[in-house]
Amino acid sequence: MAELRGLQLRIADFKRQGAEVLAVVVDPVDQNAEVVKQLGLSYRILSDVDRHVIDAYDLRHDTGGAAGVIARSATFVIDKNGVVSWRDLTDNYRLRPPAEVVVAEVGKLG
């Protein structure tokens, strides 16, 4: 959850660049709502319990158990035309790009 807090701390930087921050997780809506409340997030966490987004971006974790319910940790910067301009993928959920790196990548969109 540190990455969610980190993004929140830089939310003004994203807004100044005209960017919107969204998180996508496999958890149900009510659980996401609680996380948003607990962390004081001003951006949305979208629920992908059916894994449509996770599968579209090929993010199912190879060791996600029999049901494959775990998604690989990923961060994407998507431009206004829907094109992925930058991504960070990892199999280790503890390794996430710092929010300042994501802000910098958004800044490259101009």
C-alpha positions in Angstrom: 0.0 0.0 0.0 3.0 2.2 0.2 2.9 2.8 -3.5 -0.8 3.9 -3.3 0.2 6.4 -0.6 3.2 7.6 -2.6 1.0 8.3 -5.6 -1.4 10.2 -3.4 1.5 12.3 -2.0 2.3 13.4 -5.6 -1.3 13.8 -6.8 -1.0 17.5 -7.3 2.0 16.9 -9.6 -0.1 14.5 -11.7 -3.0 16.9 -11.9 -0.8 19.8 -12.9 0.2 17.6 -15.9 -3.4 16.8 -16.7 -3.0 13.2 -15.7 -5.4 11.0 -13.9 -4.2 8.3 -11.4 -6.1 5.0 -11.3 -5.3 1.7 -9.6 -6.6 -1.6 -10.8 -6.7 -4.6 -8.5 -8.4 -8.0 -8.3 -10.0 -7.1 -4.9 -13.8 -6.5 -4.7 -15.3 -3.0 -4.7 -16.1 -2.9 -1.0 -12.5 -3.8 -0.1 -11.2 -1.1 -2.4 -13.6 1.5 -0.9 -12.2 0.7 2.5 -8.6 1.1 1.3 -9.4 4.4 -0.3 -11.0 5.5 3.0 -8.2 4.3 5.2 -5.5 5.8 3.1 -7.3 9.0 2.3 -6.9 8.5 -1.5 -8.4 11.1 -3.9 -8.1 8.7 -6.8 -10.1 5.6 -7.7 -9.1 2.0 -7.2 -10.9 -0.1 -9.9 -12.0 -3.6 -9.1 -11.0 -6.2 -11.7 -12.4 -9.3 -10.0 -13.0 -11.0 -13.4 -9.4 -10.1 -14.5 -10.4 -8.5 -17.8 -7.8 -5.7 -17.5 -5.2 -8.0 -15.9 -5.6 -10.4 -18.9 -5.7 -7.7 -21.5 -2.3 -6.5 -20.2 -1.0 -10.0 -19.7 -0.4 -9.5 -16.0 -1.5 -12.8 -14.4 1.3 -13.9 -12.1 2.8 -17.3 -13.0 2.7 -18.4 -9.4 -0.7 -17.0 -8.6 -2.1 -20.3 -7.3 -4.4 -22.7 -9.0 -6.9 -20.0 -10.0 -4.2 -17.5 -11.1 -5.8 -14.8 -9.0 -2.7 -12.8 -8.4 -1.7 -10.1 -10.8 1.9 -9.1 -11.5 2.8 -5.7 -10.1 2.7 -3.2 -12.9 2.7 0.6 -13.4 1.6 2.1 -16.7 1.6 5.6 -18.2 -1.0 5.7 -20.9 -1.3 8.8 -23.1 -4.5 10.6 -24.1 -4.8 8.3 -27.2 -4.8 5.2 -25.1 -1.2 4.2 -26.0 1.1 2.8 -23.3 4.1 5.2 -23.3 5.9 3.7 -20.4 5.5 0.6 -18.1 7.2 -1.0 -15.2 6.5 -4.7 -14.6 7.8 -6.9 -11.8 7.2 -10.3 -10.3 8.2 -8.9 -6.9 5.3 -6.9 -5.5 7.7 -5.2 -3.1 9.5 -3.5 -6.0 7.5 -0.7 -7.4 8.7 2.5 -9.1 8.8 5.5 -6.8 6.0 8.1 -7.5 8.5 10.7 -8.6 9.6 8.3 -11.4 6.0 8.0 -12.6 5.5 11.7 -12.4 8.6 12.2 -14.5 7.4 9.7 -17.1 4.0 11.5 -17.3 6.0 14.7 -17.8 7.6 13.3 -20.9 4.2 13.1 -22.6 4.4 16.9 -23.0 
